[in-house]
Amino acid sequence: MSRWKAAAIHLSISATIGVIVGALLFGVWYPPPYFHAAGADELVLLLVGVDLTLGPLLTLVVFKSGKRGLKFDLAVIGIAQTAALVYGLSVVLVSRPVFLVGVLDRFVLVAANEISDDDLAQGSKPEFRSRSWTGPRLVAAELPTDDKERSELAFSALAGRDAQNLPKYYRDYSEAGKALLAKAKPLDVLRKKRPGDVAELDAWLAGAGRNADSVVWLPVVARKSDLVMLMDAQTAAPLKALPINPW
């Protein structure tokens, strides 16, 4: 077997693994439209790039049919490639979105590594005490009414642990989400703010069979880029997150 054929076989195996990983990322861990917003595209380019180039290139360099120690060389390459893939996946997994939290006047996309285990254990319900593996769970955060607790939360927020990072404040969105309507804005505000995105907004309205008066919106704050969440103007149910800058 020539080195080119060996490298091609290695590349096809790496590509298959890359497709499987990509399917998990796009379809399960970072479902649309949160893939880019959560910064997963850069992670995937790095992960797949290493997976597709490291192993096949090294195989091309070291492979020589009948070479003494070839099996050892290929084993080392396989181990190095697997280690790089495992490390890359670990980075991707700890950054995956696990909660979409409606709080005050926005939604916040919260990643797995933005909630500590101790805070997670204090979740107000069992489903709030685990990190999702199938995309972000929709919840609402209800702020405390006690003055002392509100003060403690304010100081905690300065350290990066705000209400969206504390599952003890989570509530079912169906129960607490309607409070967001008080801060939601009509679509006319978005049209004036982002005239370049009006076509995309109108296309969604037409496809969903919605009129503009039945829909309001709030920002979605994410790690890399923010979105616009369209909501039912009566029930506050999230309808669609669009890749439009809300600011």
N, C-alpha and C positions, 0 to 999 in steps of 0.2 A: 504493500500500500504506500502511495506517495504521501509526503507531508501535507500537500494541498488537500488531498482527499480526507486525511485524518482531521485536518483543521476544519474542513467543511462539515464532517460528521459531528465534530465537537460543537460547531456553530449551530447546527440544526437542533442539537439537544439543548443548548443554552437558549435558543430562541423559543423552543417549546416551553421551557421553564419560565421564560420571560412573559410569554402569553398568559400562562396560568397565574403568575403573580399580578400581571396587569388586570386580569379579569377580577381577581380578588380586590384589588385596589379600587378599580372603577365601579364595580358592581356591589361590593359588600362594605369595605372599610371606609371608603371615601365616596359615597354615592353622589351623583350630580344633584345639585350644582355646586357641591362643596369641595370638589377635587382641587380646583385652582385656588379657591378662597382660603383653604386650609394650608396651601403651600405644598401640596402633594406632588404637583407636576415636577418641581425641581428635584424632589427626593427620588421620584421614579426615573427621571432622566439619568441621575447618578447611578441608581441601583441597576437599571437595565443596561446602561452603558458599560458599567464594570462587568456585569454578568456576560454580556455579549462580546466583550473585547478581551478581557483578561485571560480567560481559559483558552479560547481558540487561537489567540496570538501566541501564547506560550507554547501551545501544542505545535503550531507551525514552526516555531523556532527550534524546539528540542526533538521533534519527531524524526526518526530515521529508521526505516524498516530493518530489523535485525540488530539494532543498536543494543549494546550491553547496558543493562540498567534502565531500559526504556519504560518498563512497567512501573518502576519506582518513580521515575520522573513524572509520568502521567498521573500517578497516585498523588504526588505532591501538588501538582497543578490542580487536580480535582479537590483536594483538601483546601487549598488556598482560595479557590473559587467559591466553594461552599461556605467557607468562613466569611468571605466578603458578602455573600448573599444573606447569610444569617444576620450579620451585623447590620446590613442595610435594612433588612426587614424589621429588626428590633427598633431601629430609629423610626421607621414608618409607623409601626404599631403603637408606639408610645405617643405619637403625634396625631393619631386618628381622632376624629371628632366623636365624642361620646354623648354629649347633651347639647340640645339647642334650647337655650333658656330665655324665656320672655321675661324681661325685668324692666320696670319703670317705663322707658320710652324706646326700647329697642329689643332685639334678639341678640344673644351672644352665643357664638359657636365655641363650645368648650372642649378642649382636647383632653385625652386620657392623662397626660402628664401635668395638667393644670388643676387637678384635684388630688389631694393627698389621700393616702389610705385611711388615715385617722378621720379626716373630714368626711370621706365616703361612708365610713361606718356609722356616721351620725345621721344618715339619710332618714327623712321622715317616713318613708315607706320602703319595703323590701326592694322594689324596682329602682329605687334611687340609690341603692347601696352597692351597685355593681356597674362596671364600665361596659357599655354596649360594644358588641362585636359586629353589629349589622347596621351601622350608621347611627347618627345622633338621635337620642330619644327627646321628644318634645315635652318640655315642662315649663312651668312658670315659677318664678321666685317671688315669694311673698315676704316683704321686709318686716322686721320686728316693730312692734308698737311701743315696747318698753324703752324708755329714754336711755337707761344704762346700756341695754343691749344695742341700741342704735349707735351709741357713742363707741362701743367696742367694735362694732362693724365698720364704722368710719375709720378707725385706726387700723383695723385689719385690711381694709381696702388699700390703704397707703402702702402696705407690705405686699400687695398683689393678691390678697384673698378677699375678693368682694363677694356679694351675694350669689353671683353666678357660679362661684367656685366652692360654695358651701351647701351641699345637698340637704342639710337640715332645714334650709329655707325653701326647698323645692315643694311644689304642690302639683297636683294633676292640672294639666293645662285646661281641661274641660271645666274645672272648678274656678281657677284663678286667672285664666288667660284673658277673660273679658275686660279686666281692669285696664289692659293695654289700649283699649279703644279710646280712652280719654286722651291719649297722646298721639294716636294715629292721625295721619294726614290724608287729605283727599288727593286723588290722582292729578288734579289740576296743578297742585304745588310741584309735583314731580315733573310734570310736562314743562313747566316754566324753568325748573332747575336744570333739567337735562333734555333740551330740545333734540339733541342728536340721538336720543334713545326712544323717542316717541313712536317710531315705526315698530320697534320690537315690542313695546308696551301694547300698542294697538293690535298687533298680530296676536298677542296672547289673549287679549280681551275677545277678539273675534273667534279664536279657536275654542275658548272656554264658554262662549255664548254669554258673556257678561257685559253689562253696561257699566260705564265708569262710576256711576253713583253707588253701585253695590260693592265697590272695592275701595279699600283704604290701604295705607302702607306704613311700614316702619323700617328703619335700618337694620341690617344684620351685620354685626361686628365679628370679623374673623381675623385669623392670624396674618394673612397676606393681603387680601383684598376684601372690601366690604360689599355687601349686596343690598338689594331691596326686597323685602318680604311683602307680597301682596296678601291682603287679608279680607275675609268677608266683613262687610261693614256692620253687620248685625250680630254675628256670632263670634267674631275675632278668630275664626278658624283660619290657619295659614293655608293659602291657596297655591302660591308659587314664589320661589325665590329667583329673582332675575339678576343677571350680572350687570347691574347698573349702579354706579357710584351714588350713594344716597346723600353725599355731603356737597 
